[in-house]
Amino acid sequence: MTFISKTPHADVVLIGGGIMSATLGAFLKQLEPDWTISLFERLDQPGLESSDPWNNAGTGHAALCELNYSPAAKDGSVNPAKALLINEQFQLSRQFWAHLVDRNLIGSPKGFINTVPHMSFVIGEDHTRFLKTRYEALKQHTLFRSMEYSEDHGQIAKWAPLIVKGRDPQQRVAATRAAEGTDVDFGALTRELTRYLGNNGVEINYGHQVTGISRASGGGWDLSLKYPKSGEHGKIHAKFVFVGAGGGALHLLQASGIPESKGYGGFPVSGQFFRCTDENIAAQHSAKVYGQASVGAPPMSVPHLDTRYVNGKRSLLFGPYAGFSTNFLKNGSYLDLPLSIRPGNIIPMLAVAKDNMDLTAYLVKEVVKKHDQKVEALREYYPEAKGGDWELITAGQRVQIIKKDPQKRGILQFGTEVIAGRDGSIGALLGASPGASTAVPIMIELLQKTFPKNFKGWQSKLKDMMPGYGVKLDENPDLAVEIEQATARSLQLETVSATR
């Protein structure tokens, strides 16, 4: 049985209905409103995989609290460069979201973003020394000017009572706090963006799976489609394809056969969170409190106790507890990992396996942890936590990038990577953190790589949408303050003090 797509030809096809495809589609609708766009998502709604609020921590990643973005060097110093980069990227995301809100293209920002202070919290002499060094390295920069530091239990208790109540008053602790931090429901934001696309001529197809991709003889790509509910099949031709299918992107990228995809592999990491929906407990904690990762743990496994706003309701989240599954998507197949192995990536994958035995040991240890052991980990951040107040939920699946390396033969990369075909007709995104928070700058990078000729003509439009585009806000204090306050007004967030 076959079916003919409503639109057998499209200028752009977006594969995947998550935050990345929705962001790219929103950009293209602003930049080239006459282009025909079709989006295909295999699930019944947008944003149900990694973008779903319960599949991620919802942190508006601006490096305000994430210690892995500014690790200590061997001499004890802290280089703020990566933290500054990520904060700049998040500022760009805020500007684009504010642009869409100001023009009534998406709904109320309260539905997807709320002010929640970001904190770092550490225990012990060595970690305290590191946190103070980090604070001193960041505080001098414009984008981190509001950050506060304390080693006083009483002051930390004012910021986040639950992490101090019941703690040994003699225990050495330290914390930093940035009041302008945010909690983001990326699922809600994805739905807003997708609704905007659907209302402006984009063909949205749910329950449709892209099963194949091949070069068309006349240029562009032919995509094979499947509608599992009816068993129907079909095809669509696209001039440009974006593979934004999260963990499922690797298989489709490999199927395309482009040389740029050679050598890439994926290492899936699953996880769980504790969730507390007791309103009395949630009301006592208004912060995202990040700590230090365990030895051998991936950066995405940094423990944190978070305030969450989902569907207007406040709750708490703690975790993640890392695990391992061969799925590349939460709703994927256990065969995803073995079926991703190719002659071109098997050596990098074996090299990564050999060089990351500590990570493997950590994941095995996490998998076999019992419920009581997980509650004990929670009590490091919330000493008086009761296991019965928390339910264990499964988080989204993350697929870390494995790529070739001339020295190590293969390396495991924990960031995100944009891959583009040399002719600009196909682009893809692999990887995870910081992911959704930096969807806007990531998609701008993809546009630059895949539409180099058009990109020059888009500069003024991009600047209109994002006044800080092309500028390092940290090096322009007055502009930084102006933009931060403007986006805070548009997104109904608390503003940052203009003083340094």
Secondary structure as GFF3:
##gff-version 3
##sequence-region A 1 500
A	DSSP	beta_strand	9	15	.	.	.	ID=ss1
A	DSSP	alpha_helix	19	31	.	.	.	ID=ss2
A	DSSP	beta_strand	37	41	.	.	.	ID=ss3
A	DSSP	three_ten_helix	53	55	.	.	.	ID=ss4
A	DSSP	three_ten_helix	67	69	.	.	.	ID=ss5
A	DSSP	alpha_helix	81	102	.	.	.	ID=ss6
A	DSSP	three_ten_helix	109	111	.	.	.	ID=ss7
A	DSSP	beta_strand	113	115	.	.	.	ID=ss8
A	DSSP	beta_strand	118	123	.	.	.	ID=ss9
A	DSSP	alpha_helix	125	139	.	.	.	ID=ss10
A	DSSP	three_ten_helix	142	144	.	.	.	ID=ss11
A	DSSP	beta_strand	148	150	.	.	.	ID=ss12
A	DSSP	alpha_helix	153	159	.	.	.	ID=ss13
A	DSSP	three_ten_helix	161	163	.	.	.	ID=ss14
A	DSSP	beta_strand	173	178	.	.	.	ID=ss15
A	DSSP	beta_strand	182	184	.	.	.	ID=ss16
A	DSSP	alpha_helix	186	198	.	.	.	ID=ss17
A	DSSP	beta_strand	203	206	.	.	.	ID=ss18
A	DSSP	beta_strand	209	215	.	.	.	ID=ss19
A	DSSP	beta_strand	221	227	.	.	.	ID=ss20
A	DSSP	beta_strand	232	243	.	.	.	ID=ss21
A	DSSP	three_ten_helix	246	248	.	.	.	ID=ss22
A	DSSP	alpha_helix	249	256	.	.	.	ID=ss23
A	DSSP	three_ten_helix	259	261	.	.	.	ID=ss24
A	DSSP	beta_strand	265	276	.	.	.	ID=ss25
A	DSSP	alpha_helix	279	282	.	.	.	ID=ss26
A	DSSP	beta_strand	288	290	.	.	.	ID=ss27
A	DSSP	three_ten_helix	299	301	.	.	.	ID=ss28
A	DSSP	beta_strand	304	310	.	.	.	ID=ss29
A	DSSP	beta_strand	313	323	.	.	.	ID=ss30
A	DSSP	alpha_helix	336	339	.	.	.	ID=ss31
A	DSSP	alpha_helix	346	355	.	.	.	ID=ss32
A	DSSP	alpha_helix	357	367	.	.	.	ID=ss33
A	DSSP	alpha_helix	371	379	.	.	.	ID=ss34
A	DSSP	three_ten_helix	387	389	.	.	.	ID=ss35
A	DSSP	beta_strand	391	394	.	.	.	ID=ss36
A	DSSP	beta_strand	398	403	.	.	.	ID=ss37
A	DSSP	beta_strand	411	413	.	.	.	ID=ss38
A	DSSP	beta_strand	416	420	.	.	.	ID=ss39
A	DSSP	beta_strand	426	431	.	.	.	ID=ss40
A	DSSP	three_ten_helix	435	438	.	.	.	ID=ss41
A	DSSP	alpha_helix	439	450	.	.	.	ID=ss42
A	DSSP	alpha_helix	452	465	.	.	.	ID=ss43
A	DSSP	three_ten_helix	473	475	.	.	.	ID=ss44
A	DSSP	alpha_helix	477	491	.	.	.	ID=ss45
###
